[in-house]
């Protein structure tokens, strides 16, 4: 009953978490395809039936975090973007994404910061603001050098990094959560975080300390072919971070995060994935 105990520990621990990230807006356009002229072999057109907007990016991750551990302090950057997804609403293919359009938009510049906390999550979506290395260092310095940081970098940021021991992201108290493409991009610049969780989709994850892989976690996804995975990475980041901050080991934290992803991917809900109370009621029910 490991995952259930992890959840109980998170719920019973008064966590204060600062989230640093880029707030996005996910726009879902649901509809169907039809011929422009039913009586000819003309072009197919997409007919929109419903438009739904949901929090995306760090806002989506915070949504799951709120359900797991209560309301965290939130430090939001000044860059926003709208991601439009055109998806099928027909029964046999409901939720299948046809294509996505990213339309960046700069919102009114502002910075809000709560009192410094020991636990910090940095969620970088590659929209520009957190891609500046000096900015990341300046933000963390404001929160204190002793903060425990879980950092989710964007691949563009990894490609621009440098192997300078003075950079905040190479400190001992930083844990990176990234996929294999992001890990490879950082390694090309000889950037090896002191501690990293590298995810491999339905093949599980691994723990790396510097250049060494020290543990391969067997925590495969149970939903092999979901209609889409939008938001699943944010669910993993929120769940792993919450478990990590309450001092669970990496294996338990990764298994907990993977189960949370399995729950949202198999929920049947449409739109950007995030954790709900109904999902958490199912935590641990399949444990041996």
FIPAVEX-662047 format. One record per residue (C-alpha): residue in three letters; x, y, z negated. Coordinates in nm, 2 decimals, m for minus. Layout:
BEGIN
+------+--------+--------+--------+
| rest |      x |      y |      z |
+------+--------+--------+--------+
|  ALA |      X |      Y |      Z |
...
+------+--------+--------+--------+
% end
This chain:
BEGIN
+------+--------+--------+--------+
| rest |      x |      y |      z |
+------+--------+--------+--------+
|  UNK |   0.00 |   0.00 |   0.00 |
|  UNK |   0.29 |   0.23 |   0.07 |
|  UNK |   0.12 |   0.49 |   0.28 |
|  UNK |  m0.17 |   0.52 |   0.04 |
|  UNK |   0.08 |   0.59 |  m0.25 |
|  UNK |   0.26 |   0.85 |  m0.04 |
|  UNK |  m0.07 |   1.03 |   0.02 |
|  UNK |  m0.16 |   1.01 |  m0.35 |
|  UNK |   0.18 |   1.16 |  m0.44 |
|  UNK |   0.14 |   1.44 |  m0.19 |
|  UNK |  m0.21 |   1.52 |  m0.33 |
|  UNK |  m0.09 |   1.51 |  m0.69 |
|  UNK |   0.22 |   1.73 |  m0.63 |
|  UNK |   0.17 |   2.11 |  m0.63 |
|  UNK |   0.36 |   2.19 |  m0.31 |
|  UNK |   0.45 |   2.54 |  m0.19 |
|  UNK |   0.55 |   2.53 |   0.17 |
|  UNK |   0.65 |   2.81 |   0.40 |
|  UNK |   0.57 |   2.75 |   0.77 |
|  UNK |   0.77 |   2.94 |   1.03 |
|  UNK |   0.65 |   2.90 |   1.38 |
|  UNK |   0.49 |   3.02 |   1.70 |
|  UNK |   0.12 |   3.04 |   1.69 |
|  UNK |  m0.05 |   2.92 |   2.01 |
|  UNK |  m0.41 |   2.90 |   2.13 |
|  UNK |  m0.52 |   2.58 |   2.30 |
|  UNK |  m0.80 |   2.63 |   2.55 |
|  UNK |  m0.97 |   2.31 |   2.67 |
|  UNK |  m1.18 |   2.34 |   2.99 |
|  UNK |  m1.41 |   2.03 |   3.01 |
|  UNK |  m1.57 |   1.94 |   3.34 |
|  UNK |  m1.59 |   1.71 |   3.64 |
|  UNK |  m1.48 |   1.68 |   4.00 |
|  UNK |  m1.72 |   1.71 |   4.29 |
|  UNK |  m1.70 |   1.77 |   4.66 |
|  UNK |  m1.72 |   2.13 |   4.78 |
|  UNK |  m1.98 |   2.02 |   5.03 |
|  UNK |  m2.15 |   1.68 |   4.94 |
|  UNK |  m2.23 |   1.62 |   5.31 |
|  UNK |  m1.88 |   1.65 |   5.44 |
|  UNK |  m1.53 |   1.52 |   5.36 |
|  UNK |  m1.42 |   1.86 |   5.24 |
|  UNK |  m1.21 |   1.96 |   4.94 |
|  UNK |  m1.28 |   1.84 |   4.59 |
|  UNK |  m1.34 |   2.11 |   4.33 |
|  UNK |  m1.33 |   2.11 |   3.95 |
|  UNK |  m1.66 |   2.23 |   3.79 |
|  UNK |  m1.62 |   2.35 |   3.43 |
|  UNK |  m1.89 |   2.25 |   3.19 |
|  UNK |  m1.76 |   2.37 |   2.85 |
|  UNK |  m1.47 |   2.58 |   2.72 |
|  UNK |  m1.33 |   2.52 |   2.37 |
|  UNK |  m1.05 |   2.71 |   2.20 |
|  UNK |  m0.85 |   2.55 |   1.91 |
|  UNK |  m0.54 |   2.65 |   1.71 |
|  UNK |  m0.22 |   2.52 |   1.87 |
|  UNK |   0.15 |   2.51 |   1.80 |
|  UNK |   0.25 |   2.59 |   1.44 |
|  UNK |  m0.12 |   2.68 |   1.37 |
|  UNK |  m0.22 |   2.33 |   1.46 |
|  UNK |   0.05 |   2.18 |   1.25 |
|  UNK |  m0.05 |   2.40 |   0.96 |
|  UNK |  m0.41 |   2.28 |   1.00 |
|  UNK |  m0.30 |   1.92 |   0.93 |
|  UNK |  m0.07 |   2.04 |   0.65 |
|  UNK |  m0.36 |   2.21 |   0.48 |
|  UNK |  m0.56 |   1.89 |   0.47 |
|  UNK |  m0.26 |   1.69 |   0.33 |
|  UNK |  m0.13 |   1.92 |   0.06 |
|  UNK |  m0.34 |   2.23 |   0.02 |
|  UNK |  m0.30 |   2.58 |   0.16 |
|  UNK |   0.06 |   2.66 |   0.22 |
|  UNK |   0.23 |   3.00 |   0.25 |
|  UNK |   0.25 |   3.09 |   0.62 |
|  UNK |   0.51 |   3.30 |   0.79 |
|  UNK |   0.41 |   3.37 |   1.14 |
|  UNK |   0.63 |   3.50 |   1.43 |
|  UNK |   0.52 |   3.77 |   1.67 |
|  UNK |   0.50 |   3.56 |   1.99 |
|  UNK |   0.18 |   3.38 |   2.10 |
|  UNK |   0.07 |   3.20 |   2.41 |
|  UNK |  m0.25 |   3.04 |   2.55 |
|  UNK |  m0.22 |   2.68 |   2.69 |
|  UNK |  m0.52 |   2.59 |   2.91 |
|  UNK |  m0.59 |   2.22 |   2.97 |
|  UNK |  m0.83 |   2.11 |   3.24 |
|  UNK |  m0.98 |   1.78 |   3.12 |
|  UNK |  m1.25 |   1.54 |   3.24 |
|  UNK |  m1.58 |   1.52 |   3.05 |
|  UNK |  m1.71 |   1.21 |   3.23 |
|  UNK |  m1.76 |   0.91 |   3.01 |
|  UNK |  m1.51 |   0.67 |   3.16 |
|  UNK |  m1.23 |   0.93 |   3.16 |
|  UNK |  m1.34 |   1.16 |   2.88 |
|  UNK |  m1.04 |   1.34 |   2.73 |
|  UNK |  m0.81 |   1.26 |   3.02 |
|  UNK |  m0.60 |   1.58 |   3.10 |
|  UNK |  m0.58 |   1.66 |   3.47 |
|  UNK |  m0.33 |   1.94 |   3.44 |
|  UNK |  m0.22 |   2.22 |   3.21 |
|  UNK |  m0.15 |   2.59 |   3.26 |
|  UNK |   0.06 |   2.79 |   3.02 |
|  UNK |  m0.01 |   3.16 |   3.02 |
|  UNK |   0.22 |   3.34 |   2.78 |
|  UNK |   0.09 |   3.66 |   2.62 |
|  UNK |   0.26 |   3.88 |   2.37 |
|  UNK |   0.04 |   3.96 |   2.08 |
|  UNK |   0.07 |   4.27 |   1.85 |
|  UNK |   0.41 |   4.24 |   1.68 |
|  UNK |   0.39 |   4.16 |   1.31 |
|  UNK |   0.56 |   3.96 |   1.05 |
|  UNK |   0.39 |   3.83 |   0.73 |
|  UNK |   0.59 |   3.65 |   0.47 |
|  UNK |   0.48 |   3.51 |   0.14 |
|  UNK |   0.70 |   3.47 |  m0.16 |
|  UNK |   1.01 |   3.25 |  m0.09 |
|  UNK |   0.95 |   2.88 |  m0.14 |
|  UNK |   1.19 |   2.59 |  m0.17 |
|  UNK |   1.02 |   2.40 |   0.11 |
|  UNK |   1.03 |   2.54 |   0.46 |
|  UNK |   0.91 |   2.40 |   0.80 |
|  UNK |   1.03 |   2.56 |   1.12 |
|  UNK |   0.84 |   2.47 |   1.43 |
|  UNK |   0.99 |   2.60 |   1.75 |
|  UNK |   0.77 |   2.59 |   2.07 |
|  UNK |   1.02 |   2.75 |   2.31 |
|  UNK |   0.82 |   3.07 |   2.36 |
|  UNK |   1.13 |   3.29 |   2.30 |
|  UNK |   1.13 |   3.42 |   1.94 |
|  UNK |   1.27 |   3.12 |   1.76 |
|  UNK |   1.50 |   3.04 |   2.05 |
|  UNK |   1.73 |   3.32 |   1.93 |
|  UNK |   1.98 |   3.15 |   1.70 |
|  UNK |   2.05 |   3.46 |   1.50 |
|  UNK |   1.68 |   3.50 |   1.43 |
|  UNK |   1.66 |   3.16 |   1.28 |
|  UNK |   1.95 |   3.23 |   1.05 |
|  UNK |   1.80 |   3.56 |   0.95 |
|  UNK |   1.47 |   3.41 |   0.87 |
|  UNK |   1.61 |   3.14 |   0.66 |
|  UNK |   1.84 |   3.38 |   0.47 |
|  UNK |   1.53 |   3.57 |   0.36 |
|  UNK |   1.39 |   3.25 |   0.22 |
|  UNK |   1.71 |   3.15 |   0.03 |
|  UNK |   2.00 |   2.93 |   0.12 |
|  UNK |   1.88 |   2.65 |  m0.11 |
|  UNK |   1.55 |   2.60 |   0.07 |
|  UNK |   1.49 |   2.24 |   0.20 |
|  UNK |   1.41 |   2.28 |   0.57 |
|  UNK |   1.24 |   2.05 |   0.81 |
|  UNK |   1.33 |   2.19 |   1.16 |
|  UNK |   1.15 |   2.09 |   1.48 |
|  UNK |   1.35 |   2.24 |   1.77 |
|  UNK |   1.25 |   2.30 |   2.13 |
|  UNK |   1.46 |   2.14 |   2.40 |
|  UNK |   1.55 |   2.49 |   2.54 |
|  UNK |   1.68 |   2.59 |   2.19 |
|  UNK |   1.89 |   2.27 |   2.17 |
|  UNK |   2.05 |   2.35 |   2.51 |
|  UNK |   2.15 |   2.69 |   2.38 |
|  UNK |   2.29 |   2.58 |   2.04 |
|  UNK |   2.65 |   2.59 |   1.95 |
|  UNK |   2.85 |   2.36 |   1.71 |
|  UNK |   2.93 |   2.63 |   1.46 |
|  UNK |   2.94 |   2.51 |   1.10 |
|  UNK |   2.82 |   2.86 |   0.99 |
|  UNK |   2.49 |   2.82 |   1.16 |
|  UNK |   2.20 |   2.75 |   0.92 |
|  UNK |   2.07 |   2.46 |   1.12 |
|  UNK |   2.38 |   2.25 |   1.04 |
|  UNK |   2.35 |   2.27 |   0.66 |
|  UNK |   2.31 |   1.96 |   0.44 |
|  UNK |   1.96 |   2.06 |   0.33 |
|  UNK |   1.82 |   2.07 |   0.68 |
|  UNK |   1.64 |   1.77 |   0.83 |
|  UNK |   1.57 |   1.78 |   1.20 |
|  UNK |   1.26 |   1.61 |   1.35 |
|  UNK |   1.30 |   1.58 |   1.73 |
|  UNK |   1.25 |   1.35 |   2.02 |
|  UNK |   1.53 |   1.17 |   2.21 |
|  UNK |   1.54 |   1.43 |   2.49 |
|  UNK |   1.59 |   1.71 |   2.24 |
|  UNK |   1.86 |   1.51 |   2.05 |
|  UNK |   2.04 |   1.44 |   2.38 |
|  UNK |   2.03 |   1.81 |   2.47 |
|  UNK |   2.18 |   1.91 |   2.13 |
|  UNK |   2.45 |   1.64 |   2.16 |
|  UNK |   2.56 |   1.77 |   2.50 |
|  UNK |   2.67 |   2.08 |   2.31 |
|  UNK |   2.83 |   1.87 |   2.04 |
|  UNK |   2.56 |   1.98 |   1.80 |
|  UNK |   2.49 |   1.70 |   1.55 |
|  UNK |   2.27 |   1.79 |   1.25 |
|  UNK |   2.37 |   1.65 |   0.92 |
|  UNK |   2.03 |   1.47 |   0.91 |
|  UNK |   1.78 |   1.40 |   1.18 |
|  UNK |   1.47 |   1.19 |   1.24 |
|  UNK |   1.47 |   1.11 |   1.62 |
|  UNK |   1.13 |   0.99 |   1.75 |
|  UNK |   1.08 |   0.75 |   2.04 |
|  UNK |   0.71 |   0.75 |   2.09 |
|  UNK |   0.55 |   0.40 |   2.05 |
|  UNK |   0.90 |   0.25 |   1.99 |
|  UNK |   0.93 |   0.41 |   1.64 |
|  UNK |   1.20 |   0.64 |   1.51 |
|  UNK |   1.56 |   0.64 |   1.38 |
|  UNK |   1.76 |   0.82 |   1.12 |
|  UNK |   2.08 |   0.99 |   1.23 |
|  UNK |   2.35 |   1.13 |   1.00 |
|  UNK |   2.57 |   1.34 |   1.21 |
|  UNK |   2.67 |   1.13 |   1.51 |
|  UNK |   2.58 |   0.80 |   1.35 |
|  UNK |   2.25 |   0.61 |   1.36 |
|  UNK |   2.22 |   0.46 |   1.02 |
|  UNK |   1.87 |   0.32 |   1.03 |
|  UNK |   1.62 |   0.22 |   1.29 |
|  UNK |   1.26 |   0.24 |   1.16 |
|  UNK |   1.01 |  m0.02 |   1.29 |
|  UNK |   0.70 |   0.20 |   1.28 |
|  UNK |   0.54 |   0.15 |   1.63 |
|  UNK |   0.23 |   0.34 |   1.74 |
|  UNK |  m0.08 |   0.13 |   1.74 |
|  UNK |  m0.25 |   0.32 |   2.02 |
|  UNK |  m0.04 |   0.22 |   2.33 |
|  UNK |  m0.23 |   0.43 |   2.59 |
|  UNK |  m0.41 |   0.72 |   2.44 |
|  UNK |  m0.60 |   0.96 |   2.68 |
|  UNK |  m0.36 |   1.23 |   2.57 |
|  UNK |  m0.12 |   1.31 |   2.28 |
|  UNK |  m0.17 |   1.69 |   2.25 |
|  UNK |  m0.11 |   1.78 |   1.89 |
|  UNK |   0.02 |   1.44 |   1.78 |
|  UNK |   0.37 |   1.58 |   1.74 |
|  UNK |   0.24 |   1.85 |   1.51 |
|  UNK |   0.06 |   1.58 |   1.30 |
|  UNK |   0.39 |   1.38 |   1.27 |
|  UNK |   0.58 |   1.69 |   1.17 |
|  UNK |   0.32 |   1.79 |   0.90 |
|  UNK |   0.29 |   1.44 |   0.76 |
|  UNK |   0.67 |   1.37 |   0.76 |
|  UNK |   0.74 |   1.70 |   0.60 |
|  UNK |   0.48 |   1.67 |   0.32 |
|  UNK |   0.61 |   1.32 |   0.23 |
|  UNK |   0.98 |   1.44 |   0.25 |
|  UNK |   0.91 |   1.73 |   0.02 |
|  UNK |   0.77 |   1.51 |  m0.25 |
|  UNK |   1.08 |   1.30 |  m0.24 |
|  UNK |   0.97 |   0.99 |  m0.06 |
|  UNK |   1.25 |   0.82 |   0.13 |
|  UNK |   1.28 |   0.85 |   0.51 |
|  UNK |   1.14 |   0.50 |   0.59 |
|  UNK |   0.83 |   0.56 |   0.38 |
|  UNK |   0.79 |   0.92 |   0.52 |
|  UNK |   0.82 |   0.80 |   0.88 |
|  UNK |   0.58 |   0.52 |   0.83 |
|  UNK |   0.33 |   0.76 |   0.68 |
|  UNK |   0.37 |   1.01 |   0.96 |
|  UNK |   0.32 |   0.73 |   1.22 |
|  UNK |   0.01 |   0.61 |   1.05 |
|  UNK |  m0.13 |   0.96 |   1.05 |
|  UNK |  m0.06 |   0.98 |   1.43 |
|  UNK |  m0.23 |   0.65 |   1.49 |
|  UNK |  m0.54 |   0.77 |   1.30 |
|  UNK |  m0.58 |   1.09 |   1.50 |
|  UNK |  m0.50 |   0.92 |   1.84 |
|  UNK |  m0.76 |   0.65 |   1.77 |
|  UNK |  m1.03 |   0.88 |   1.63 |
|  UNK |  m1.21 |   0.94 |   1.96 |
|  UNK |  m1.21 |   1.32 |   1.89 |
|  UNK |  m1.16 |   1.55 |   2.19 |
|  UNK |  m0.92 |   1.84 |   2.21 |
|  UNK |  m0.59 |   1.91 |   2.02 |
|  UNK |  m0.52 |   1.64 |   1.76 |
|  UNK |  m0.51 |   1.73 |   1.39 |
|  UNK |  m0.57 |   1.55 |   1.06 |
|  UNK |  m0.91 |   1.56 |   0.89 |
|  UNK |  m1.03 |   1.43 |   0.55 |
|  UNK |  m1.21 |   1.15 |   0.73 |
|  UNK |  m0.87 |   1.04 |   0.87 |
|  UNK |  m0.71 |   1.04 |   0.53 |
|  UNK |  m0.98 |   0.82 |   0.38 |
|  UNK |  m0.85 |   0.54 |   0.61 |
|  UNK |  m0.49 |   0.57 |   0.50 |
|  UNK |  m0.36 |   0.24 |   0.36 |
|  UNK |  m0.67 |   0.03 |   0.44 |
|  UNK |  m0.46 |  m0.19 |   0.67 |
|  UNK |  m0.17 |  m0.23 |   0.42 |
|  UNK |  m0.08 |  m0.57 |   0.31 |
+------+--------+--------+--------+
% end
